[in-house]
Structures are given as structure tokens and as C-alpha cells.
């Protein structure tokens, strides 16, 4: 009953097998391995983007901040939700890698930027000319940090606002697979067809050992990205071990199958929690994360039995009245079993 994070899941056997296979003999370094050719072709096919430039990095933070550094100069700002990962969880890396670009925080429910709030934030920027930071880029997180989904139409609405001010758009897709499965659309419809310029295509949260892809739909940005990746210390020498993971991830739609399992587990968990008297959801369960509250006594039973998850916010206490509701975040992964979900529900129901 492990629901703390999808970062903590084991690696699917297909990925480990691919790493073992890649380990035979010699391969050219720094992304010149032949497996990377396969990765590039597969991503271009999946996204219906034959000209896209594709690069691999080891972490989601690296993918986000290197992508954004190609979109936003130091004297400009990146518009993102106030709960976006680049704001809350990357220790100032966007500001560091862009050379000082500011983050302008935009409101909206469920960690989704509202179009009206984004439009207002953009219009308020650079009102005093040279004395202000300038308009830089927009960053959308899909699925959001609160587990909510932007539909392709919602992405397009934000991109249209950005494009009206000639701003490029980045998508933080750490859980992009969960978003595509949840929305029932194609990767192209969720990204460049809606107006996204650069995607951080996540792998680690969906089962990989450690690799993310940066997909630049405009190849004119490719050389700058290569230079920034090298200068930032994220160009792997033994790159084939990144390539092997991503290649296996894309083979036979494994990435979608893994995300479907995680989303389905979260849906069962969410539905079961709502059968408990006094329980409710804090945010919609659109992907693999559940934000919910239920009585304290249920939390005690679950944690005493070994369930691992976070109270959300974390400053809540298990000490107090049994009937008082406490809120929690539960994240399912590709290997969350039906048995674990059912056992957990039995415990919190009592």
C-alpha cells in the first residue's frame, strides 16, 4: 500500500531488459548511439512531428529549465501557475538556468491557470517599459500538481492568449502520459497542434529509471538547446543508457499502457474513498493522483497497517478527534495493484 509518489515505483521489466541489451559491446557517446536514432524517430512518429528536435536528459527539472532557458531571456518573465512544479519544487533552477528570469504566478483552480488570469498577468507586464521585466514565455503543467487535467481545448485557449502577445509556450509533461490517457486525445493534439512550442516529455514518474525527453517542435531552437544542455552539465557521456530506456518506453505503446494502469488505480481509489461517510475530494481525479479527505480514525488504521502516503498539507496531526477529517495526497503508479487499493479502502472504511 504505497501511495507516497510515483517516483518511488520499481522499473518495468521491459526497461531493465532494454538496459541489459544496450550494455553489450561499445556505442558512440553523447547521443550519437544508434538507439537514440530509434528514439528520435519514434517520438517524431508519436507526435506527428517529423521535424521535431529530440533530446534526452536525466531529470524532469533539467528538462524543464533547459527548455525554458531557450524560450525566455534573463530580463523577461515566465508565466506559470502558483502551484507549478517550476515554482514550488525546483529550488530556483528556472531562474538560475535562464540567468535570472522572473516567475510570474498565475491563479486558477486545481493548479490550472485560468485564461482570464493569464491574460491579466500578461497585460500587466512591462507597463513601464525598460523599468520592468519583459514578457517571456508561458509554462503549462499537464497533469497539474493537484492532479487535474487540461484538455486539448484548454491548452489551446492558453496558447492562443500567449500567441496573441508573441509568447512561446512550454509544457511540463512530467505526467504527460497520464494526461494523454485521461484526455483521450493524441499527443499532437495536446501539444503542437494546440500551440505548444516545447514539451518536457516525462518518463521517470511513469516507470523509467531516470530519463526525460525534451521535444522542440521548432527545430530552430535545437542548437541553442544542445549548447545549454552541455553547459548545464546534463549531456550524458554514456548516453545509450538513457536512449535504451526511452526506446523501450515507446515500444508498443508501453508508455500509454503504464499510464493507463496508474490512472485506473487512482480512479478505483477515488471512487472507493467517496463511499466513506464524511469523505470528499479536494481536486478532480483526472490522472494518477488522488487528493481527498476522510475521518482521522481511517488514517490511523491505514498508517498503523503500513500504508505509505502524505497528509496534505503535511502539518496535520494524527492526534485528535476520530471523526475530524484530514486531507491527503495519494499517488498511484504503473504497478499499483488492485489488491493494494482494496486493502487500503478496507482499512480507511473500518
N, C-alpha and C positions, 0 to 999 in steps of 0.2 A: 504494500500500500504506500507507494512512493509518489507523492504528488507535488514535491517541492519545486521541481524545474525540469523541463525537457532537456536542459543542458546536462543533466545527470544520467541520462539513459545510456545503456550499452550501445555498441555499434552493431548494425545488422551484419549477418554473416557474409552477405554479398560484398560488402565493403571490405571486410577483412580478407576475403578471398582475392579481391582485386589487388589489395596491397601486397599479398604474398606473390601473386603473379607478376606484379610490377617489380618485385625485388630481384628477379633473375637477370643476371648479366649487367651490362652497362647501359646508360642512357645519357643523352646530352642534357646539360644542366640549364637552369634559369628559364624554364618554359619552352625550351627547344626540343623537348621529348616528343615522341610520336603520339603518346597518349593524349597530350594536350591538343594535337590536331583533331583528334576524335571529339574531345570535349567542345572545342570551338565549333565544330560542325553540328554537333548535337544541340547546343544552345541556340545556334542560329536557326536550326530547323524548328525547335520547340517554340521559339519566339517569332517565327516567320520573319526573320530579320537577317537576310543574307549578308549584309554589310556590317553588322554589329561587330564591335571590338570586344573581346572577352579576355578577362584576366582573373587569376586566382590569387587569393590572399588567405592567411590562416585564421583571421578572426573577423567577427562582424564589425567591431569598432574600426579595424583597419579598412574594411570595405566602405563603411560609411564616410569616414573622414577623408580618405584619399579621393573618393568620388566627389565629395563636397568641395575639396580644395581645388578641383578642376573647374568648378562652377562659380565659386564665389571669391572675389579678391579680398584682401585684408581690410579694406575700407568700407566693406559692404556688410549686409546682414543676411542671415538665413532664417526664414520664417518656418517655425515648427510648432507643434502643439506643446503646451506647457508640461505635459507628461511624456513627451517623446524620449526615446532612448538616448538620443544625442544630447538632450538637456539633462536628464536625470542620472544617466548611468555610464557616461564616458569620460568623466574626470577632466573635462575641459579639452578633450582631444580635438573636437572640431575647431575650437578657437586656436589651438596650437598648430594644427596641420594647415589651416588656412592662413596662418600668420597674423591672426588677431581678429578675424571676422566676428561680428556680434551675433548672438542668437536673439531673435525677436519672438516672444512667446505668444501663441495664438490660442484662444479658448475654444471650447466646444465640448459637448457631452461625450462620455465614454472614450476620452482621449482622441476624438476625431475633431480635426479643425472644421469649424463651420465656415461655409463660403462667405457669409457676411462678415465674420470676424477677420478672416484673411483679407478680404477686400479693404476693410477699415485699416488694418495694420499696414498694408502696402501704401494706401493713400496718405497715411500719417508720416511715412518715412521720407527723409530728405526734404522736409518742408522748408528748411533754412539753407538749402544748397550745400556749399562746401563745409559748413559748420557741422553737418550731421553725417552719420553713416549713410551709405547709399543702399539702394535696393539691390539685393544679391541673388538669392535663389530660394526656392520653396522645397521643403523636405516633408514627405508624407510617409507615415509608418503604416504598413498593411501586412498583417493584422496589428491593431494598436496595442499599446502596453496594457490596456484594460480589456483585451480580448475581443474588441469589436472590429467589424469588417467594413471597409469602404467597398461599395460596389464599383463596377467599372464606370457607371454613370456618375457616381460621386467623385471618383478620381478625376474624371473628365471635367466636372464642374470646377474643381480646384485648379486644374491645369489651365482651363480657359481663363480664369482670373489671373493666373501667373503670366500666361502668354500675352494678355492684354497690356501688361507692363514690361513685356520682353524679358521675362524671368525664366531661367531654366528650372526644371523640376527633377528632384531626386526622390526615389522611393527606397525607404529602408524596408527591405523584404526579408528580414531575419526569419520570419514565419510566412514567407511568400507562398510556399506550397499549401499551407493551411488556408490562406486567403483564396487561392485559386479554387481549391476544393470547395470551400464554403460558399463562394460566389457562383460556382458553376459556369465560369467563363473561361476563355482561353488566356494563356499568359500574354499574348499580344494584345488582347482586348483590355487587360488590366494595366498594361504599361504603355508602349509607344503609340498604340492606336488611340489611347486616351490623352496622350500628350506628355508622358514621362520621358525624360531625356537619358537618365542613368538609373540603373537598378542595382541595389545590393541584393544579390540572389542568395538567400541563406541555405546552408546545408547542415551546420553544426546542431542547431536546435531540432532538426528533423532526422537525426541519427548519425551524421558523419562524425569522424574522429576529430576533424578540425579543418574545414575549408569553406570558403565563401567565394562566390564569383561576382565580379563587377562587370556588368553588361552596359557598354556605352553604345546607345543606338545611333549616335552620331560619331562615326569613326574619326572625325577631325580632332576629337579630344584624345585620341589614343596615345600619341607620342608624349603629350604632357603627363598623362596618367602613368606611362612607363617610367618617366623620369621621377615623378613624385613617389612612386612605389619603391624605386631603388633608393632614392634619397631618404625616404622614411624608414628604411630598414626592413621592408616587407617583401623583397624579392628573394624567394627561396632558391638556394643552390640545387638541392636535390628535389627539384620541383615535381618529378614524376610521382612522388607520393601524395601530393595534392591532386595532380591530374587523375591518378588512379581512383581516388575517392569520388571525385565529381563525375568521372566517366561511368562508374558503376551506378551511381546515384541516378543518372539519366537513362540508363539502360532499361528498356521495357517498362518505362514509366514508374520505376521504383520510387522516385521522389513523391509522386502523387499517391501511390499505394500506402507509403508510410504515413503521409499526412492524413489520409482517409481514416486509417486506424486510430490515429490520435484524436481527430475530430469526432469520430464516432464514440470513442470512450468518453470524451468530455460531454457529448450530448446525453449519453446514458447517465452520467454522474449528475449533470444539471437537472435532468428530468426527475431523477430519484430524490434529489435534495428538496425539490419543490413539493414532494409528497409529505414532508415533515411539517407538523403543525408549528407555526411561527417562523418558518423558513422563507427566504426570499433571495432573489438575485440582485446584485449590485449593478451588474452590467450584462448585456446580452452575451450568450454563449455562441459566438459565431465561428469559433475555431477550436483550439485545443485547450483553452484556459477557462476556468470557472471562477467567478467572483460571487460569493454567496455568504449569507449569514444564517445561523441556526442556533438553538439554545446551547449555553455553555456546557451543560451536562453531556451533550453529544460530543463536543470537542474533547472533553476529558476522557470519555470512553475510547474514542478513536486514538488519541495520543498515548493513553495507557497501554493500548494494544499494539503500539508500534507504528501507527500511521505517521508519515512524514509530510508536512505541508506547512505553509506560513499563515499565521494570523495576519490579517491585512486590514488596517495598519498593524505594525509589529508591536506597538506599545500596549496592546491589550493584554489582560491577565486571565489565566485560567482560574484564578481565585475570585469568588464572588457568587452571587445567586445562580442556582442551577438554570432557572428559566430565562435569564437575561441572554439575548442573542449576541454572539460575537461573529465578526466577519472574517473571511479567509479567502486566500487565493490558492487554487488547486490547478496544477498544470499536468495534462496527460501527454504521454509520448507515444512513439510508434509501438512500443512494447507494453503499454498499459493493458493488463488483461481484464477480461470481463469478471473473472473471479475476484480480482483486487477491488474493482468498482463495487461489486455486490457486497463483499465483506465490509468495505468501508461504509456503505449505506446502512447495512445492518447495525453497525456499531453506533452511528450517529442517530439512527432512529430509536435505538434502545429496544 
